Amino acid sequence: MRESVEELIQSSELRFVAVEGVIGAGKTSLCRMLADTFGARLVLEKYEDNPFLQNFYDDPDRYAFQTQIFFLLGRYKQMRDLHQPDLFQRCIVSDYIFEKDKIFAYLNLQDDELRLYELLINSMEHAIPTPDLVVYLQSNVERLMETIRRRGRDLEAKITQEYVRDLNEAYNYFFFRYKSTPLLIVNASETDFVNNAGHYEDLLREILRRNRAAVEYYNPSTG
């Protein structure tokens, strides 16, 4: 007999799930849903706290380094604090992994800036907890741009399709070589887990599946 979602959650050994994806992929929406389903502690990146981000979108060459370092330090503090136990919630759901900081650094920083950046991040990585599973929401540029336009955030108004395309390629390159934790790559272009309960349950079952391989792919159009 097929196990219910509730039974899968009760028997799950997942204690730290991280969801990743390019801007507009739906990672924060999925994290909120997973945290509610699991009764988990929700950890969201506080991108709006970065005072350099708007300037970066206006003038990337000038403000990339300040923006990157602020994000690095903020992500480090947030991830380091996860070592503190929560007596009421047995699971953590996060909408980013610490390692993803490198994607933006290698995409946006100059060589001399990268050298300083690497000195900093190499001294931090040992203190960061490792997820039990990373879910990568892979999407196409058209859908990412559609989501960005539809939600209409002032901060994202100047994000160009060229930047999203470059970022999408960088994410794909990073995750197709990612080996730090078990990885589930989801074809997010073909699923609507926010508005379609069936899509969400199917994805949830994939996330909760036991005895998984190091890298697995979930394509809802064929799976």
C-alpha positions in Angstrom: 0.0 0.0 0.0 1.3 3.5 -0.9 2.4 5.4 2.2 0.5 8.7 2.9 2.4 12.0 2.9 1.9 12.1 6.7 3.5 8.7 7.1 6.4 9.7 4.9 7.0 12.9 7.0 6.8 11.0 10.3 9.4 8.5 9.1 11.6 11.0 7.3 15.2 11.4 8.5 15.6 14.8 6.8 16.6 17.5 9.3 17.9 20.2 7.0 16.5 20.8 3.5 17.7 23.6 1.3 16.0 24.8 -1.8 17.9 26.7 -4.5 17.2 28.3 -7.8 17.7 31.5 -9.8 15.7 34.6 -9.0 12.1 33.9 -9.8 12.4 30.1 -9.7 10.0 29.8 -6.8 12.4 28.7 -4.0 11.0 30.9 -1.3 7.4 29.9 -2.1 8.4 26.2 -2.0 10.3 26.7 1.3 7.3 28.3 3.0 5.1 25.4 1.9 7.6 22.8 3.0 8.1 24.5 6.4 4.4 24.6 6.9 4.0 20.9 5.9 6.9 19.7 8.0 6.3 22.1 10.9 9.9 23.2 10.3 12.0 26.1 11.2 12.1 28.4 8.2 15.3 30.2 7.2 14.9 32.9 4.4 17.7 34.9 3.0 17.3 38.6 4.0 18.2 40.1 0.6 16.2 43.2 1.3 18.5 44.1 4.2 21.5 44.6 1.8 21.9 48.4 1.4 24.0 47.9 -1.8 21.6 45.7 -3.8 19.7 48.5 -5.5 22.9 50.2 -6.4 24.2 47.0 -7.8 21.3 46.6 -10.2 21.8 50.2 -11.3 25.6 49.9 -11.7 26.9 46.3 -11.3 30.6 47.0 -12.0 30.8 49.6 -9.3 28.8 48.0 -6.6 29.4 44.2 -7.1 32.1 43.8 -4.4 30.2 45.7 -1.6 27.0 43.8 -2.4 28.8 40.5 -2.5 30.6 41.0 0.8 27.5 42.1 2.6 25.7 39.0 1.4 28.6 36.8 2.4 28.7 38.1 5.9 24.9 37.9 6.3 24.7 34.4 5.0 27.6 33.3 7.2 25.9 34.6 10.4 22.6 33.1 9.5 24.0 29.7 8.6 26.3 29.6 11.6 23.4 30.3 13.9 21.7 27.1 12.7 23.9 25.1 15.0 21.8 26.4 17.9 19.1 23.7 18.5 15.4 24.5 18.3 13.6 22.4 20.9 10.2 22.8 19.2 11.1 22.1 15.5 13.0 19.1 14.4 13.6 20.2 10.9 15.1 23.3 9.1 14.1 24.5 5.6 16.2 27.2 4.0 15.8 29.0 0.7 19.6 29.0 0.0 22.8 27.2 0.6 25.9 29.0 1.7 28.0 27.6 -1.2 25.8 29.4 -3.7 27.5 32.7 -2.7 30.3 31.6 -5.0 28.0 31.6 -8.0 27.4 35.3 -7.7 31.0 36.1 -6.8 32.5 34.4 -9.8 29.9 35.9 -12.0 30.2 39.5 -10.8 33.6 40.1 -9.2 36.9 41.2 -10.8 40.1 39.1 -10.3 41.6 41.1 -7.5 38.2 41.2 -5.7 37.9 37.5 -6.1 41.2 36.9 -4.4 40.1 38.8 -1.3 36.7 37.1 -1.5 38.2 33.6 -1.5 40.3 34.4 1.5 37.2 35.3 3.4 35.0 32.4 2.4 37.7 29.8 2.9 37.9 30.9 6.5 34.1 30.5 7.0 33.0 27.4 5.2 34.1 25.0 8.0 31.5 26.5 10.4 28.5 26.0 8.1 26.1 23.1 8.6 25.5 20.8 5.6 22.0 20.1 4.3 20.6 16.6 4.2 19.1 17.4 0.8 19.4 20.2 -1.7 16.4 20.8 -4.1 17.5 22.8 -7.2 14.6 24.4 -9.0 15.8 24.5 -12.6 13.8 26.8 -14.9 14.1 28.6 -18.2 14.9 32.2 -18.7 11.4 33.1 -20.1 9.6 31.7 -17.0 12.1 33.4 -14.6 11.6 36.8 -16.3 7.8 36.3 -16.4 7.8 35.7 -12.6 10.1 38.7 -11.9 7.8 40.9 -14.0 4.6 39.6 -12.5 5.6 40.1 -8.8 6.7 43.7 -9.7 9.2 44.3 -6.9 10.9 47.7 -7.2 14.2 46.2 -6.2 14.1 43.8 -9.2 12.8 46.3 -11.8 16.2 46.8 -13.5 17.1 43.1 -13.7 17.8 42.4 -17.3 17.1 39.3 -19.3 20.8 39.1 -20.1 21.7 39.0 -16.4 19.1 36.3 -15.7 20.4 34.3 -18.6 24.0 34.5 -17.4 22.9 33.7 -13.8 20.8 30.7 -15.0 23.8 29.3 -16.9 26.1 29.8 -13.8 23.6 28.0 -11.6 23.3 25.1 -14.0 27.1 24.9 -14.3 27.4 24.9 -10.5 24.7 22.3 -9.7 25.6 19.9 -12.5 29.0 19.6 -10.7 27.7 19.8 -7.2 28.7 16.9 -5.0 28.5 18.2 -1.4 25.1 16.7 -0.5 22.3 14.6 -2.1 20.8 16.7 -4.8 17.3 16.7 -6.4 17.1 18.7 -9.6 13.5 19.7 -10.4 12.2 20.8 -13.8 10.5 23.8 -12.4 9.5 25.1 -15.8 6.9 22.4 -16.1 5.3 22.4 -12.6 3.2 24.8 -10.6 3.5 23.5 -7.0 2.1 26.8 -5.6 -1.3 26.6 -7.3 -1.6 22.9 -8.1 -2.0 20.7 -5.0 -1.3 17.6 -7.1 2.0 19.0 -8.3 3.0 19.9 -4.8 2.2 16.5 -3.4 4.2 14.8 -6.2 7.2 17.0 -5.5 6.8 16.5 -1.8 6.9 12.7 -2.3 10.1 13.1 -4.3 11.7 15.2 -1.6 10.7 12.6 1.1 11.8 9.5 -0.9 14.2 7.3 1.0 17.3 5.5 -0.3 18.0 8.2 -2.9 21.0 8.5 -5.2 23.5 11.2 -4.9 21.9 13.1 -7.8 18.3 12.6 -9.0 16.1 14.4 -11.5 12.4 15.1 -11.2 10.6 16.0 -14.4 6.8 16.3 -13.6 5.9 16.2 -17.3 7.1 12.6 -17.5 7.3 11.4 -13.9 
